[in-house]
Amino acid sequence: MLLLIDGDHIPYSACNERRDYIQCIEYADFLLESILQWGNGYRLFLSEGKSFRHQVAADYKANRPSTKPLYWKETRAYLYDYWKAESVAGLEADDLCGIYSGDDTIICSPDKDMRTIPGN
């Protein structure tokens, strides 16, 4: 099965004030490696910039903190470079998981909205 990974949570989970850059990267690797055991291939998706939802509702995600954890940006860059993460302008990672889902895929995401998509 092909794993469709919503990677947006990984930099948030991996990076915090107790970890230096190397520890953030190592934890990101740990998270991904623990997921990869469930499939025989993967596509890792990250959200990039604002989605179409921001045009529909200007206050979309307005209640979220504006600051990111230390090394968040660097960890995302690592996910793009090393793990070959993908993004599409205007779409969020969970949107891409839903778009590419099918009978031969497993969506890997902590996002409760993914439960609305039929399949694995």
C-alpha positions in Angstrom: 0.0 0.0 0.0 1.1 3.5 -0.8 1.2 5.8 2.3 -0.1 9.3 1.9 1.4 11.3 4.7 0.0 14.6 6.0 3.4 15.9 7.0 2.2 19.3 8.5 2.3 17.9 12.0 5.9 16.6 11.8 7.8 19.9 12.3 5.5 20.9 15.2 6.0 17.5 16.9 9.7 17.4 16.2 10.6 21.0 17.2 10.4 22.5 20.6 12.5 24.6 23.0 14.3 21.5 24.4 15.6 20.3 21.1 18.5 21.6 19.0 18.4 21.4 15.2 19.9 17.9 15.0 17.5 16.6 17.6 14.6 18.1 15.6 15.8 16.3 12.4 16.3 13.1 14.3 12.8 13.2 15.7 11.3 14.0 12.4 13.2 10.9 11.0 11.9 8.8 13.8 8.3 9.9 13.2 8.5 9.1 9.5 10.3 5.8 9.9 7.6 4.7 12.4 4.9 5.5 9.8 6.8 3.9 6.8 6.6 0.4 8.3 2.9 0.3 7.3 3.4 0.6 3.6 5.6 -0.1 0.7 6.0 3.4 -0.6 5.0 6.9 0.3 4.1 10.4 -0.7 4.8 13.1 1.9 2.7 16.3 1.7 3.2 19.7 3.3 1.0 22.7 3.1 2.7 25.7 1.5 1.4 29.2 1.9 -2.3 30.1 2.2 -4.9 27.8 0.9 -8.0 28.6 -1.1 -9.9 28.6 2.2 -8.2 31.9 3.1 -10.0 33.5 0.2 -13.3 32.1 1.3 -12.9 33.0 4.9 -10.4 35.7 5.8 -10.3 34.5 9.4 -9.5 30.8 8.5 -7.0 29.6 11.1 -6.8 33.1 12.6 -6.9 31.7 16.2 -3.6 29.8 15.6 -0.3 31.1 17.1 1.6 33.2 14.6 5.0 32.1 15.8 6.5 28.8 14.8 8.8 26.6 17.0 12.5 27.0 16.7 13.9 25.1 13.7 10.4 24.7 12.2 11.5 26.2 8.9 14.7 24.2 8.8 12.9 21.0 9.5 10.4 21.6 6.7 13.3 22.3 4.4 14.8 19.0 5.4 11.5 17.2 4.7 11.6 18.7 1.2 15.2 17.9 0.6 15.7 14.5 2.2 12.3 13.0 2.3 11.1 14.6 -1.0 8.0 16.2 0.4 5.6 17.7 -2.0 3.2 20.6 -2.0 0.8 22.3 -4.3 0.0 26.0 -4.1 -3.4 26.7 -2.7 -3.9 23.2 -1.3 -3.2 21.9 2.2 -1.4 18.6 2.9 -4.7 17.0 4.0 -6.3 18.1 0.8 -3.6 16.3 -1.2 -4.0 13.2 0.9 -7.7 13.2 0.0 -7.1 13.9 -3.7 -4.6 11.1 -4.1 -6.4 8.5 -1.9 -7.7 5.3 -3.5 -8.1 1.6 -2.9 -4.3 1.1 -2.8 -3.5 3.9 -0.4 -3.4 4.5 3.4 -3.8 8.1 4.6 -1.5 8.8 7.6 -2.6 11.9 9.4 -3.5 12.9 13.0 -6.1 15.3 11.4 -9.6 14.2 12.4 -11.0 15.6 9.1 -9.3 12.7 7.3 -11.8 10.3 8.9 -14.4 11.7 6.5 -12.5 10.3 3.5 -13.5 6.7 2.6 -10.7 4.1 2.6 -7.7 3.2 4.7 
